[in-house]
Amino acid sequence: MNGPLEWIAAIGTMIAASLIAFDLGRRATAWGFVLFCAVSVTWIAAGLLEDAMPIVAMNAMLLLINLWGVYQYWLHPKNRTNKTASRQ
């Protein structure tokens, strides 16, 4: 597992973790979760191509967790209410 797909996934993972860890605000954190979802899919594809089932299983679970993060930061009704209230 040392091809371009794995390097893209690794670099994307580091960027996503940085977006969340640096606590640059809700929008940056939300984009971090979106990027985590994208790289989880990339890791799953790389794992399937290389028959690395532990990588596939781990990233399938991480994908679900990060989808929850996307929901919490972008789609949760409490965030829609806050955005509507701040526009008025």
C-alpha positions as CSV (number, residue, x, y, z in Angstrom):
1,M,0.0,0.0,0.0
2,N,2.3,2.7,-1.3
3,G,0.6,3.9,-4.4
4,P,-0.9,7.3,-5.4
5,L,-4.3,6.4,-4.0
6,E,-2.9,5.8,-0.6
7,W,-0.8,9.0,-0.6
8,I,-3.9,11.1,-1.6
9,A,-5.8,9.4,1.3
10,A,-3.0,10.0,3.7
11,I,-2.5,13.6,2.9
12,G,-6.2,14.2,2.9
13,T,-6.5,12.6,6.3
14,M,-3.8,14.9,7.7
15,I,-5.5,18.0,6.3
16,A,-8.9,16.9,7.7
17,A,-7.4,16.2,11.1
18,S,-5.7,19.6,11.0
19,L,-8.9,21.4,10.1
20,I,-10.6,19.9,13.2
21,A,-7.7,20.1,15.6
22,F,-6.9,23.8,14.9
23,D,-10.4,24.7,16.0
24,L,-10.7,27.4,13.3
25,G,-14.5,27.6,13.8
26,R,-17.6,25.6,12.9
27,R,-17.2,26.0,9.1
28,A,-13.6,24.7,9.1
29,T,-14.6,21.8,11.4
30,A,-17.5,21.0,9.1
31,W,-15.2,20.9,6.1
32,G,-12.8,18.7,8.0
33,F,-15.6,16.2,8.5
34,V,-16.5,16.3,4.8
35,L,-12.8,15.8,3.9
36,F,-12.6,12.9,6.4
37,C,-15.6,11.3,4.6
38,A,-13.9,11.6,1.2
39,V,-10.7,10.1,2.4
40,S,-12.5,7.3,4.2
41,V,-14.0,6.3,0.8
42,T,-10.5,6.6,-0.7
43,W,-9.0,4.4,2.0
44,I,-11.9,1.9,1.5
45,A,-11.2,1.7,-2.2
46,A,-7.4,1.3,-1.6
47,G,-8.0,-1.4,0.9
48,L,-10.3,-3.3,-1.4
49,L,-7.8,-3.0,-4.3
50,E,-5.0,-4.3,-2.0
51,D,-7.2,-6.9,-0.1
52,A,-6.5,-5.1,3.1
53,M,-9.7,-5.8,5.0
54,P,-8.7,-4.2,8.3
55,I,-8.2,-0.9,6.5
56,V,-11.6,-1.4,4.8
57,A,-13.4,-2.2,8.1
58,M,-11.8,0.6,10.0
59,N,-12.6,3.2,7.4
60,A,-16.1,2.0,6.9
61,M,-16.7,2.6,10.6
62,L,-14.9,6.0,10.4
63,L,-17.0,6.9,7.4
64,L,-20.1,6.4,9.5
65,I,-18.7,8.5,12.4
66,N,-17.6,11.3,10.1
67,L,-21.0,11.3,8.3
68,W,-22.4,11.9,11.8
69,G,-20.0,14.8,12.1
70,V,-21.2,16.2,8.8
71,Y,-24.8,15.9,10.0
72,Q,-24.0,17.6,13.3
73,Y,-22.1,20.5,11.7
74,W,-24.0,21.1,8.5
75,L,-27.4,19.5,8.6
76,H,-28.7,19.4,12.2
77,P,-31.9,21.5,12.7
78,K,-30.3,23.4,15.6
79,N,-27.7,24.8,13.2
80,R,-30.3,25.8,10.6
81,T,-32.2,27.7,13.4
82,N,-29.1,29.5,14.4
83,K,-28.3,30.5,10.8
84,T,-31.9,31.8,10.3
85,A,-31.8,33.7,13.6
86,S,-28.4,35.3,12.8
87,R,-29.7,36.6,9.4
88,Q,-32.5,38.6,10.9
